[in-house]
């Protein structure tokens, strides 16, 4: 592999690891959330405290997902390249 391929490989590996951490986080969210829901149902069926766990942790999951996929959602690499090309065209005009 040449230097560019090695650089691309490292970047791809980094992205895959970030995705793996996110899906691990998501799996933990559901597994622990379901376990706590069962505990809540079994011990105090009329008082649902577990909803706050689901909501709070769900907000964390949401921001984790935004952090992972933000490049694709808002101003990604493609957008940046298009803006650079537009700016270069503006600069070339007299």
N, C-alpha and C positions, 0 to 999 in steps of 0.2 A: 504494500500500500504506500502511496505517496503521502506527502504531508497534508494535502487537502482532504484526502480520503480518511486519514487518521483523525483529522479535526472533525469531520462530519460524523465519524463513528462515535467519538467522545460525546458530541452534542446529542446524537440519537440515544446513546446509552443513558445520558443524564435525563432526557425527556421520559424515557421508558421507566426509569427509577422513580421519577416524580409521579407518573401515572400509577405505578405499583403502590406507592405510599398512599395515594388518594383512595384507590380501591380497597386497600387494607383498612383505611380509616372508615370508609363507607360500610364495609362488612362489620367492623367492630360496632359501629353506630346501630346497625340493625340487630345484631346478636345481643348486645348488652341492653339495648332498648326493649327488645322482646322479653328478655329475662327479667328486667325491672318491671315491665308491665305485668308479667305473671306474678311477681312478688307483690306488687301493689294490689292486684286483683284478689290474691289469696289472703292478704293480711287486712286490707281496708278497702273493700269493694265500693263503698260509697264516697270515698275521698280520693280523688285521682291526682295525686301529687306527681305522678310519673309524666304527666303532660309537659311539665316544665323542663324535665330532662330532655324529652323529645324536641321541644321547641328550641331550647338553648343550644343543644348539641347540633340540631339541624341548621341553626344559623352558622355555626362553625363549619359544618360540611359545605354550606352554600359558599362561604368565603374561600374555603379550600379549593372548591371547584372553580371559582372565578380566578383565583391565583394560578391555577393549573392551565386553564383554557383562555386566559385573558388575551393572549396574542390572536386567537381566532375570533374573539368576540368584538373587540373594538379596533384598536390601531395595530394591526399585525404587520408582519414583514412586507407583505404584498402592498399594503396601504403606504408604508414608508417608501418603498421603491417607486410607487406611482407619484408620490409627492416630490421626491427627489427629481424625477424626470420632468415634472411640471416646473419645478423651480429652475432647473437647468435651461429649459426652453425660455422661461421668462428672462433669465440672465443673458441669453444669447441675442435677444431682440434689442434693436438699437433704441 
